[in-house]
Amino acid sequence: MADSWTVLIADDYPDALDVWEVYLRASGFEVLTAADGTSALSSASQNRPDIVVMDLEMPGMSGYEVARALRAADATRDIPLIASTGHSHSAQLEEARRSGFDVIIVKPCEPDALVLEIRRLLAARPGNGSAPSGQ
């Protein structure tokens, strides 16, 4: 595929970033990475990825804080957000929903399941039935 979607992966666990980056690239995505919340917000604001997959607990800013900031800005408010978390407590999951995440995935997550969720959210975006061209 000549053009592909860009995914921003934000996680403070370096091994997770490496594994997801390799897997998503092999699945045909362009991949940006961020190792903390502040970098994730900066990258999303500057690069405007097609989708963000973000851990909820990170240094600098939490995933909750980054999601609220992205939803508050005109340029990033429509970017689909997937929370990736090791927490399955209902209060944390509800806080993620209130913060603006579209989907919450509890880790560990099967790589194929994440890719399917990414593709589903991207296909559901208005005017995004296929990969972008000429961006």
N, C-alpha and C positions, 0 to 999 in steps of 0.2 A: 504494500500500500504506500503510495507516494506521500500522502499526507496522513497525519495521525493526531489523535487527541493528546493533550498534555495533562499529565497527572502530577500534582504536588503531593508528595508523601512527607508528613511531618511526624517524627518520632525521636525521642531522646535516646533510644537504644540503638547504637551503631549497627549491630548485627541485623536488626530488623530492617533498618534503612537499606542496607546492602542487599539483603535477600529480596525485599520487595522491589527494589530498583531493577535488579537483574530479571526477576520474574515478569514485571510489567513491561520492560523493554522487549523481552522475548515474546510477549503477548501483543506487541505492535504499538505500544504507547511511547510517547516522549515522556521522560520522567525528570522532575525537579525534586530535590530533597531539602529538608530543613531539620536541624537537630534540636531546635528549641522553638518555643512559641513566638518569640520576637522575630526570629528569622522566618518563620512560617508566614506571619502577617506581612512582613516586608516583601517576601517572594511573591505571595499571592497578589499583593497590591501592585507590584512592579510588572510581573509577568502575566497576570490574569490567566492562570491555567484553566482548563476546561472543567476540572474537578479537583477537590482536595480530600485526601484521606489523612486524618489527623488523630494522634493519640490525645487523650483528654488530660493526662498529667505530664506536663513538660516544664522544664525550667524557663525562667523569663516571663512567660505568659502561659497560662493553662490553655488547653484546647477550647474550653468553654469561653474564655476571654477572647481568644482569636476569632472564634465563630461569631460572637456578638459584634466584634469590630468589623468583620467582613460583611455581616448582614446590615450594618449601619452605614456603610459606604456605598454610594451609587454605583461605582465601578465594579464592585465585587459582590453586591447583594444577591445576584442571581446564580453565582457559582454553586453547583451542588456540593454539599459537604457530607462526608462519611466520617463518623466517629469510630475510632478503633480503640478499644479499651479492654483491659484485663478485668475491669470491674463489672459485676453483673447485678449489683444492688439496685433496686428499683429507684431509689432517690437519685443516684448518680445518672441513671439512664434518663430519668425525667428531666434532670437539670440539662443534660445534653440536648434533649428535644427542645426545651425552652430556650436554649442558647442559639438554636437555628440549624442544628444538624438535620439532614434529610433522612439519614439512615444511621443506625448504630450497629456495629459489628463487634461481638465479644470475642476477644483473643483467647486461645489460639483460633485462627480462622483458616479454613482451607483456601489456598490461593485461587483455585478455580471459582470458589464462591465469591471472593472479592472481585475478581475480574467480571463475573456475571453481573454483580451489583453495580459496578462502575459502568458497564455497557448499558444496563437498564436505565440508570439515571441519565446518562448522556443522550440516549435515544429519546427520552421523555422530554428533553428540553425543547422549547418551541423553536422550530426551524432547524433542528439538529438531528434529522433522521440519518445522516451519514457524517463521516469525518469532514472537518472543515477543509476548504481549499483556498489557497492564496492568502492565508493569514500570516 
